[in-house]
Amino acid sequence: MPTTGIGYSNAASALASRIDICPVSELPPGDSRRVETEDFDIGIFNCDGHLLAMEDRCSHDDSVLVEEGGFDAAACTIECPRHGSVFDLRTGRPITLPAYEAVETFPVLVEDGVIKIELE
Ligand code: FES
């Protein structure tokens, strides 16, 4: 399945800056990686061809998600390793308690074969 640069965001993007993540070939379907920026630690996910980005911080009690959480590429969700909230990576919204606030998401695009995310 071809990789597409579909991004879902609850972040304003009018004055966005782009950050290079990696070549598309280095993030195949079902894979994820974590990047650190000045303001956020961000998880980049390949949900069976759809590239999505979400802050790597649980809205319940700040747990990291990418490296210890349960990423489900088919469902496009990640489960927090501490208390089990499941987040929809398309929206950042929790599907299960105890988290009830959304996590920030970021637009993802592909330019010249390189995955990029947009930040405000
Ligand atoms: S820290 Fe993630 S559910 Fe509690």
Residues whose N, C-alpha, C, O or C-beta is under 5 A from the ligand:
A	BS01	FES	C58 H60 D61 D62 S63 C80 R82 H83 G84 S85 A99
